[in-house]
Amino acid sequence: MIYFDNAATSWPKPPGVAEAMTRFIDEVGANPGRAAHRQAIESGRIVYAAREAVCEIFHAPDPLRLVWCKNVTEALNLALRGLLRPGDHVVTSSMEHNSMMRPLRALEGAPERHQGAPERHLGGVEVTVVECSPSGVLDPAEVEAAIRPNTRMVALNHASNVVGTLLPVAEVGAICRERDLLLLVDAAQTGGAYPVDVQADKIDLLGFTGHKSLGGPMGTGGLIVGERVDETQIDPLIRGGTGSRSEYEVQPDFLPDMCESGTPNVVGLAGLEAGVRWVLARGVQAIRAHEVTLTQALIEGLRSIPGAIVYGTLDPELQTATVSFNIDGMRPSLVGLRLDDEYGIGCRVGLHCAPTAHRTLGTFPDGTVRFGLSAFNTADEVEIALGAVRQLAADAS
Ligand SMILES: Cc1ncc(COP(=O)(O)O)c(C=O)c1O
């Protein structure tokens, strides 16, 4: 099996991840922050160690301003629904994942397409979607031009999950500081694979997911809340037990507790810490260099195949290790099926939860075939996959 579906979730996980999770189950097991016995204290230590590791990788100064969520989708919902109010305006890009686009459309008050939809209690937020180029490139000047007097936030992914194109978050961060706006970044595709520095890049809210390049298990993720965000203005998505201020019937008003109700996923966070520590030990820059080399070989190889169409910037320095392509005359779904059945290559086909991005790239509605590489893939695997695509393209011609 060649696993090229890392843009969806990474596999295999780094050494130590499964062991850390097993250790928690076998030897710790207790609820953190809710009791004073030694197992509970060890559980709390694991949660805090995971906060420190994630903050280290993103250069976030305060581990207590990291809110655990079950994934980046929840983190983005928390940032958007928690901070935006009717009358506010948000600027986003046309390369967003539905995890950004759907909560934004709901805040805008867009009717949802299902039978018997309940009366909406959201609405009134204005959204501007800045069009990216057909290779997914966002021009920061267009973001600036979209700013209005009531703009409160710019919300962008750091890299497209369809074609890997990197968005200019640092440039937009500088604009946001100048115009006193909040910058929310979805780092699902870059965390652990590309340097992210919330301070240098002037990111106020960073959503991350644990199960991709950070090497952790599913069910882990979070939102890093910068100093410029007034946490008392965040409306938590849920309320409940936090283990703190138990004497009050109302929600605490301090981070992270105010946004972390209910028993956390400590087994997952034990694995996430191990994953992030592995990434830090190997080095994000070293992982990035490895992935650039593989991406270059993949893009060049695909472009040399008659009938293969490659999307995006075609420059490995301007993107992550996610490459989208099609074969002329063969639907992406059939390409994916044959790659799996005949060559043992696992990839993802279709729209990748990002219909707006596919409209931008000109690949809507059929989508593309997506190869998502990771730190664990090799040049040999890329060569084998290129041979398979070459054969399929020959069959289709
Ligand atoms: C850019 C981007 N945003 C959001 C998500 C959603 O991630 P999760 O399902 O972990 O919340 C993904 C994952 O596919 C993604 O690539």
The ligand as an ORCA input file, in Angstrom:
! r2SCAN-3c Opt
* xyz 0 1
  C      -7.786     23.488      5.068
  C      -8.636     22.568      5.908
  N      -9.503     23.089      6.768
  C     -10.268     22.316      7.538
  C     -10.191     20.945      7.495
  C     -11.045     20.136      8.400
  O     -10.259     19.378      9.270
  P     -10.909     18.556     10.446
  O     -11.812     17.554      9.767
  O      -9.794     17.924     11.149
  O     -11.688     19.504     11.271
  C      -9.282     20.353      6.616
  C      -9.191     18.888      6.515
  O      -9.533     18.262      5.595
  C      -8.494     21.188      5.806
  O      -7.621     20.671      4.951
*
